[in-house]
Amino acid sequence: MRVVLIYLTTFFWGIAAWASPQEDLADALRLPDLLQIVRQEGLQQGDELAQGMFATGYNARWDQLVSEIYNAERLEDVVRRAFVQSLEGQDVDPLLAFFATPVGQRVLTLELDARRAMVAQDIEQAARDRFQTLVTEDDPRAQQVTRFIEVNDLLELNVSGALNSLLQFYRGMADGGALELSEDDILRDVWAQEAETRIDSREWLYGYMLLAYKPLTDSELDSYIDMTATDAGQALNKALFAGFNQMYDEVSYALGLAMAEQLQGSDL
């Protein structure tokens, strides 16, 4: 199971008159749009799990459970609460100002479009292949993306988040009675997948960012990277990972419980 945590931007919701600046920022970043895509990704990964785990390759009850787990409104509530809490006391005016600019608005749209496009497996693979080509050629845009990733520690944060989500999935399976493993056994199994997870996360991350930012000029992308390097930008990155890590942990544990239910009740 692959969980990708790429959250530097992409959020929106209706702005209420009583909203705090942190809520306003969550609104400006087009959160519901992103979480609809996360739901699509989750439903697709649910299908992949069914193909690998169920003898029939299809299970109506499993589809129902996965759909309920990936309820977009519930996902948004989890992300928003952790996001706003993480930014409490932080001056977010520079962030609001950036995302109100033409470049900021364009970045948001491009990120959403790329994430939505990569739900299709052929487009995701093409993006991964393009990364392999560009990094081999030492392409200047790939170098910019490398700087972006390093400034925000995106690879390490994505790997850590993915492994934690896998840990929660196993815990759900164990608590549901489908795995007879100790916590130490689970930790060893998860850690054994670190290298594979790192390779997968790196390919997806570069592929996604190269696809999303391809229409930007070098100066436009540099301005975005420079913004993320500020104190406010780093606080935003931290808040987004706080929100999405919480969401993916809860989703992964619920999927583990649901899988345990199915494995114990299905004719495999």
C-alpha positions in Angstrom: 0.0 0.0 0.0 1.5 3.3 -1.0 0.6 6.5 0.7 1.9 9.7 -0.8 1.9 12.8 1.4 2.6 15.8 -0.9 1.0 18.9 0.7 2.8 22.1 0.1 -0.3 23.6 -1.3 -3.8 22.8 -2.8 -6.7 23.8 -0.6 -10.2 25.7 -0.7 -13.5 26.0 1.3 -16.1 28.8 1.7 -14.7 31.6 3.9 -16.9 32.4 6.9 -17.0 35.8 8.5 -15.8 34.4 11.8 -12.9 32.5 10.4 -9.4 33.0 11.8 -6.5 33.9 9.5 -5.4 30.3 9.8 -8.9 29.2 8.6 -8.7 31.7 5.8 -5.4 30.2 4.7 -6.9 26.7 4.7 -9.8 28.1 2.6 -7.5 29.9 0.1 -5.5 26.7 -0.5 -8.5 24.7 -2.0 -8.8 21.9 0.6 -12.0 20.2 -0.6 -10.7 20.0 -4.2 -7.6 18.2 -3.0 -9.5 15.9 -0.8 -11.8 14.8 -3.6 -8.7 13.7 -5.4 -7.4 12.0 -2.3 -10.7 10.1 -2.2 -10.2 9.0 -5.8 -6.7 7.8 -5.0 -8.1 6.0 -2.0 -10.8 4.2 -3.9 -8.3 3.2 -6.5 -5.9 1.8 -3.9 -8.8 0.0 -2.3 -9.5 -1.7 -5.7 -5.8 -2.7 -5.8 -5.9 -4.2 -2.3 -9.0 -6.1 -3.3 -7.3 -7.5 -6.4 -4.4 -8.7 -4.3 -6.2 -10.0 -1.2 -9.6 -11.4 -2.3 -10.0 -14.5 -4.4 -12.8 -12.9 -6.5 -10.9 -9.6 -6.9 -14.1 -7.9 -6.0 -16.1 -7.5 -2.8 -19.1 -5.2 -2.5 -18.8 -4.9 1.3 -15.1 -3.9 0.9 -16.0 -1.2 -1.6 -18.6 0.2 0.8 -16.1 0.2 3.7 -13.4 1.9 1.6 -15.9 4.5 0.3 -17.0 5.3 3.9 -13.4 5.5 5.1 -12.5 8.0 2.3 -15.5 10.3 3.0 -14.1 13.6 1.8 -15.9 15.7 4.4 -14.6 13.6 7.2 -11.1 13.8 5.8 -11.3 17.5 5.5 -12.4 17.9 9.1 -9.3 15.9 10.3 -6.9 17.8 8.1 -8.3 21.2 8.8 -8.3 20.8 12.6 -4.7 19.7 12.8 -3.6 22.3 10.2 -5.2 25.2 12.0 -3.9 24.0 15.4 -0.3 23.8 14.0 -0.5 27.4 12.7 -1.9 28.8 15.9 0.0 32.0 16.7 1.7 32.1 13.3 1.5 35.2 11.2 0.0 33.8 8.0 -0.5 37.1 6.2 2.6 36.6 3.9 1.1 33.2 2.9 -2.3 34.7 2.1 -0.6 37.4 0.2 1.5 35.0 -1.9 -1.5 32.7 -2.8 -3.5 35.7 -3.8 -1.0 36.7 -6.5 -1.3 35.4 -10.1 1.7 33.1 -9.5 0.3 31.7 -6.3 -3.1 31.1 -8.0 -1.4 29.4 -10.9 0.6 27.2 -8.6 -2.5 26.0 -6.8 -4.3 25.2 -10.1 -1.3 23.4 -11.6 -0.8 21.3 -8.4 -4.4 20.2 -8.4 -4.4 19.4 -12.1 -1.2 17.3 -11.8 -2.5 15.4 -8.8 -5.8 14.7 -10.5 -4.1 13.6 -13.7 -1.8 11.2 -11.8 -4.8 9.2 -10.5 -4.6 7.6 -14.0 -1.9 4.9 -13.8 -0.5 5.6 -17.3 0.0 9.3 -16.6 1.6 8.5 -13.3 4.0 6.1 -15.0 4.8 8.6 -17.7 5.6 11.2 -15.0 7.9 8.7 -13.2 9.6 7.9 -16.5 10.1 11.6 -17.3 11.8 12.1 -13.9 14.2 9.2 -14.7 15.1 10.8 -18.0 15.5 14.3 -16.7 17.5 13.4 -13.7 19.9 11.4 -15.8 20.3 14.3 -18.1 21.0 16.7 -15.2 18.1 18.8 -16.4 17.9 22.4 -14.9 14.2 22.0 -14.0 15.0 18.7 -12.2 17.6 20.7 -10.3 15.0 23.2 -9.3 12.7 20.5 -8.1 15.6 19.0 -6.1 16.1 22.4 -4.4 12.4 22.6 -3.6 12.4 19.1 -2.1 15.5 19.8 0.0 14.4 23.2 1.2 11.2 21.6 2.6 12.6 18.1 3.5 9.9 16.6 1.4 11.4 13.3 0.7 12.2 12.5 4.4 8.7 13.7 5.5 7.0 11.7 2.8 8.9 8.5 3.7 8.3 9.0 7.4 4.6 9.6 6.8 4.2 6.6 4.5 5.9 4.3 6.9 3.8 5.5 9.8 0.6 5.0 7.7 1.8 1.4 6.9 2.4 0.9 10.7 -1.2 2.0 11.4 -2.6 -0.3 8.7 -0.8 -3.3 10.3 -2.0 -2.2 13.7 -5.6 -2.1 12.4 -5.1 -5.6 10.9 -3.7 -6.9 14.3 -6.4 -5.3 16.4 -9.0 -6.7 14.0 -7.7 -10.2 14.6 -6.2 -10.8 11.1 -2.5 -10.6 12.2 -0.9 -12.4 15.1 2.2 -10.2 15.3 3.7 -8.4 18.3 4.3 -4.6 18.1 8.0 -5.4 17.6 7.3 -7.7 14.8 5.1 -5.1 13.1 7.8 -2.5 13.5 10.5 -4.8 12.0 8.2 -5.5 9.0 7.5 -1.9 8.4 11.1 -0.8 8.7 12.1 -3.6 6.3 10.1 -1.7 3.7 11.9 1.6 4.2 14.2 1.3 1.2 11.4 0.4 -1.2 9.2 3.1 0.2 12.0 5.7 -0.3 12.5 4.7 -3.9 8.7 4.8 -4.6 8.2 8.1 -2.8 11.2 9.8 -4.6 9.9 8.7 -8.0 6.4 9.8 -7.3 7.4 13.1 -5.7 9.7 14.1 -8.6 7.3 12.9 -11.2 4.4 14.8 -9.7 6.4 18.1 -9.2 8.0 18.0 -12.7 4.5 17.5 -14.2 2.8 20.2 -12.0 5.5 22.9 -12.5 6.3 22.3 -16.1 4.3 25.3 -17.3 6.0 27.7 -14.8 9.0 29.8 -15.8 12.2 29.3 -13.9 11.6 32.7 -12.1 8.1 31.8 -11.2 9.1 28.5 -9.7 12.1 30.2 -7.9 9.7 32.7 -6.3 7.5 29.8 -5.0 10.5 27.9 -3.6 11.8 31.1 -2.0 8.4 31.6 -0.3 8.5 28.1 1.1 12.0 28.8 2.5 10.7 31.6 4.7 9.7 31.1 8.3 6.0 31.4 7.3 6.5 28.9 4.4 8.2 26.4 6.7 5.3 26.8 9.2 2.9 26.1 6.4 4.8 23.0 5.4 4.8 21.7 9.0 1.1 22.4 9.3 0.2 20.6 6.1 2.1 17.5 7.1 0.5 17.6 10.6 -2.9 17.6 9.0 -2.3 15.0 6.4 -0.3 12.7 8.6 -3.1 12.7 11.0 -5.6 11.9 8.3 -3.6 9.2 6.6 -2.9 7.5 10.0 -6.6 7.4 10.8 -7.5 6.2 7.3 -4.8 3.5 7.3 -5.8 2.1 10.7 -9.5 2.0 9.6 -8.4 0.2 6.4 -6.5 -2.3 8.4 -9.6 -3.0 10.6 -11.8 -3.3 7.5 -9.3 -5.6 5.8 -9.3 -7.8 8.9 -13.1 -8.0 8.8 -13.0 -9.1 5.2 -10.2 -11.6 5.6 -11.9 -13.3 8.5 -15.3 -13.3 6.8 -14.4 -14.0 3.2 -13.8 -17.3 1.4 -10.2 -16.5 0.3 
